[in-house]
Amino acid sequence: MDRRDFIKKSLLTLALGQAAPSLLSRTALAAQSREKILVVVNLFGGNDQLNTLIPFRNDLYYRNRPSIAISREQVLDLGQNGARLGLHPQLRPLMAMWDAGELALIPQVGYPNPNRSHFISTSIWHTADPTRRERTGWLGRWGDGQDDPFCDTFIGGATPQALQGHERSAPAVSSVDGFTLRMPKPLEAALEAEMHTQRQGQAEEVRQAMLSLRGALDKIGQIRTYSTKAQYPNHPFGKNLADVARMIAGGLGSSVYYTTVGGWDTHAAQLPRQGELLGYLSQALSAFRADMKAIGRDKDVLILAFSEFGRRVQENASHGTDHGKGGLMLVLGGGIKGGMYGGEPNLEDLDDGDLRYQTDFRNVYSAALGWIQADAKQVLGQEFKPLGVV
């Protein structure tokens, strides 16, 4: 088998679900245990800030939402440091984190000239470029400079734009139990023999990359034997976070784990739908934090949750809300500086019926990149002052 055939056959082995890292440009890749970990949760659809972080002392909130407002009696009061705000009752599992200073709430996050399209706004958040010139993802660009194919991992189907770089994309893992190397049996035997034969030049680079990849796959095989200690909700998002916990506990070595949970586009019947989703979110996050504490990694893991936009202040005729602008971000972890990073929304000064954005999401990204010792200016293309959550 000549070098070209070896490279072609090696590339066939990179069928890791829907996406795979491009490894030809790397030398001797080796997964390694990393000190700090970033877990990103994309709430796709546009979560409504006003019914998540509630200005329950403001009569204008209730006048704008006569049928979908959360009653004052149900709101979880955040106390003196909560800027006269409270949480949705389904977020009760997060209250212990708030009281311990391990939950940061960042209201009215957005970017200049906001867009109400799901796909355009999501792309802006994923690329970190409101001008829409950039096509690669903010974490994908960071991953381009790493020496590990599993430096970042997507838990789900197809790798999102946020994790796609110029040179490679994060591997997509639909589930730990279902993750495997997919290749024809005859090719597997031939490749196994080739991987144990030293080569020269580019062919040797590919051989080393494949050995590293095989080692990572073996490690995932070991991760399957790990059982989480906490009780996760019976929901796809709960299963995804449980898999993230298993990967961290098993030492996969990723610095970034990324997953999504959809359904937040609540144009109609918002009260039951959003309440159900917030319940899944808070239960899964609480279980994940419990798992991280059980393995002694809670202070090493920062969780960042965001939605592509918030929703309009006034409810619509279908007892829901339409696409808005500024939205809510959550940051959680045992090593963060919790608290409220913004004040009560001004419901008398709206931006065409929407909450005005107050914090640029790239200031939060800058803090998250600093958490994993990344060069935020290089990744984001310019300087953004990190929000002081870490």
N, C-alpha and C positions, 0 to 999 in steps of 0.2 A: 504494500500500500504506500503510494507516494505522499508527499506532504499535503498536496492539494486535496487528495481523497480523504486523508485523515482529518483535515480541517472541516471538510464538508460533512463527514459523518459525525464529527464531534458536535457540530452545530445542530444536527438533528436531535441530539439528546436534550437540548434546552427547551423542551416542551413542558414547562412548569405551569400547567393550567392555561390561562389566557395570555400570560405575558412572561417574559424571561429577561434577565440581564444580558446585555451584549458584552461578552467577556474577552473578545480577541485583543482588546487594547490593554488588558491587564496582565500583570505578571504575578505568579505564585500567590493566588488569593487565599486568604485564610480568615475564617470567621473568628472573632475575638470577643470576649466579654467586655462590655462597655459600661462605664461608670454611670452616666446619665442617660435617661431614656425619655423620649417624647412620644406620647400617644395622642393622635389627632382623630377627632370624631366629627365627621361632616354630617350635619342635620339637614338633609337635602329637602327642599320644598319651601323654605322660608318660615322659620319658627316665629310666632308672634311674641315680641318682647313684652308688650303691655299686659298680657295674661300669664306671663312667666315671672317677671319681676314687676310687681303690681303697685302703682301709686294709689293705694287704697284709702289714703286720707284726702284725696283730691276729688271733689264732686264732679269735675269735668270728665274724669274717667268714666264715671257711672252714667253721665248724661250722653256720652258718645257711644256707650255700649249698654243700652237698656236691657238687652236680653242675654248677652254673653259675658258681662262683667263677673268677676269672682267676688262673691259677697265678702264684706268686711269680716264677718265671723269666721270665714274659712281661711282667710289669708294667714300665712305664717309670718308674723311680724319679725323683721330682722333687727329690731331694737335700735338703740341710740346711734349706733354706727352704720345703720342701714339706710340713711338718707330718706327717711319717711317712706320706705318701700318694704314690700313683703314678697314672699315666694308663693307660688301656686301650691295648694295643699298636697298635690301628688309628689312634690319635691321634698317631703318631710325627711327622707333618708339623708338629704344633704345638710340638714340643719346642724347636725353634730359637727360636720366639717366646718360650717360657718362659725360656729361657736369656738372651735379650736383654732381658727385663723388659717384653715387649710382650703378655703374656697374663696376665689376672687371672682367678683361679678363686674363685668365691663359693659355698661349699657351704651346704646346708640353708637355702635361700631360700624364703620363703612368706609367710603372713599369719595373723592371729588366726582361730581357729575354722575351720581348713582344711576344704575340701570335696573329696571324692574323685570327684565327677562331672566327666567331661571338659568338658562344655559349661558347667556352672556355674563351675568353676574357671577355664576359659579366659575366660569373660565377666568374671570378677573381675580377672584379669590385664589384660584389654583395657580395661576401664573404670577400673582402679585404684581400685575401690571394693568392699571386702569386704562392705559392708552390702547391696549389690545394688540400691541405690536409683537409682544413675546408669545412664543408658542410652547415653550418648555415650562415645566412646573417648578415652583420655588424649592421644593424638596428634591425634585429630580436634578436640578442644577447642583445642589449640595452633593447628591449622590454621585454625580459625575467625577467628583474629586476624591472619592473614597476608594479603598483598596479591598473591598469586601462585597461580594455579590448580594449578601444579606445585610448590608448596612441599613436598608430600609425594607419593610415588608408590608404589602397590602393584604388585608384580610377581607376577602370578597371575590367577586368574579373577575372583571377586567380592570387592570391597573388604571387609576384615574390620572388626569392630566397633571395633577399636583406632584406625582411621583415619576413623571416622564422627563428625562434629561436630554441633553444633546447626544450623549454617547450610549446611554443605557436606560432601562426602566426597572422599577422595583419588581421583584417577583410577586405574583398574585397567588395567594393561598386561600382557596375556598373554604377549607377546613383542615385542621391538623390531621384528623383521622383519614381524610381523603387525599392528602398530599403525597404524590409519588412521582417518580421519573417515568415518563411514558415513552416507550420506544419498542419496536419489534424485537422479539426474542432473539432472532439470529444476529441482529445488529448489536444487541446488548452483550452477547458473548464476544463478538469481534472487538467491540470497543473496550471491554474489560481487559482483553489481552493487550490492546494497543496502549492503554493507560499505564501499563507496567513496563513499557519499553521507552527508554529515554530517547529524546529527539533533540534537534538543534533548531535555534531561531524561533520563528513564529509557531511552528508545530509544537515545540516544547512549551511555549507559553500557553497554548491551548490545552496541552496535556496537564499542566499544572492547574489551570483553571478548572478542568473537569475533575481532577482529584479533589480540589477544594469543594466543588459543588457536590461531589459524591459524599464527602465528609459532612457537609451541611445536611444532606438528605438522611444520612445515618443518624445525625443528631436529632432530626425531626422524628425519626423512628423511635428514639429514646423518649422524646417529649410526649409521645402518645401514651406512655405508661404513667405520666403524671396526672393525678386527679386534683382538681381545684378544691380548696378548703371551704369556699363560700357557696351560698345558694344564689345562682343567677336566675333571672326571669326566663320563662320558657318562650323565648322570642329570638328571632335571628340575631338581633343586636346583642342580646345577652350571651348567645353562643359565641359570637365573634369576640367579645371581650374576654370570655372564659378562655378562648384559644390564645389570645394575647397573653393572658396570665400564664398559661401553660408554656408558651414560648419563652417568656422571660424567666420563669422558674427553671426551665430546662436548659437555659444558657444558649439560646440560638445566637445571640450576639448582636441583634439589630439595635441601632440607636433610635430608629423611628418605626413605629407601628401606626398604620392608618386604616380606618374603617369608616363605613357610612351607615346611616339609618334614614330611610325615606319616610314619606307620608305626611310631611309638615305643611303641605299646601292646603290650608284649611279655609277654602272659599265658602264652604257650607257646613252646618252642624259642627262648628268648631269646638264647642264645650266638651262633648264626650271624646272626640277624636284627639284633640291636643292633650286632654287629661290622661288618656290611655298612654300616649307616647311619652309624656313627661314621667309617668309612672315607670315605664320600662327603662327610660334613661336613668332615672335616679336609683332604681333598684340595681341596675347593672353596674353603675359607677360605684355604688356603695359596696357591692360584692367584690368588685375588682380591687378597690382600696383595701378591703379586708384581706384579700389574697396577697397583696403586696406587703402588708404588714406582717402576715404570717411567714413570709420568706425573707423578711428583713430588707425589702427594697422600696418601701413606701417613700422614703425621703429622696430616692433616686429617680422617681417617675413623676413627670409633669403631664397632666392630661389637659388638652385644649379642645374645647367643643365650640363649633360655630355653625351658623346658617348663612346662606348667601345673601339674605336680606331679612328685614323685619316685615311687619305688615301695617296697613293703614290704621289710623287712630279710630276712625268711625266704622262701626260694624256695617255690613251690607244687608240686603233684604233676605239673604239666605241664612241668616244667623251665623255668618262667618266673617272673615276679613280678607281683603284683597292685598295684592303685592305692595309692599312699602319700601322703606329705605333703611335708616339706621336700625341695627338689630343687636341682640345680646350675645356676648361671648362669655364662656365660663372657663376658668382655669382652676384645676384642683391638684392637690399633692401635699405630701408631708413636708416638702422642702420649699414651698412657695410662701409669699407674703400675701395672705388673704385679705379680704376687705372689699369695700365698694370703690371702684375706680370711675367715678362719675356721680352725678347727683340725680335728684328727682327730675323726670322729663318735664319740660315746659309745654304744657298742652295748649297754651295760648299763642305760642310762636312755632307754628308748624311749617314744614316745607311742602307746599302743595298737598296738604292733608296728611303728611307723614312726619314722623319724628326726624328731626335733623340729626345727621351723624355728627358725633363729637370727637371720636377717637378713630384715627386711621388704622385699619387692620394691620398694616405693615409695621406699626409700632409694637403690636403684640407679637407678630411674627419675629421681629428683631429680638425680643426677649426670649422667645422659644428657641431661636437659633443659637443665642448665647448659652442657653441651658445645655445644649449638646456640643458646646465649644466650637461652633461654626462661625465663619466670618460673615456676619449678617450683611455688611456693605457689599461684599463680593456677590453674595447670593441674590440680594434684592436690587442690586444695580446702583444704589445710592444710600446715603446715610439716613436711617430712621432711628430716632432716639428710642431705646427699649423702654417699654412700659415697665414700671418698677414692681412686677409681680415675682421676680426672682432676685 
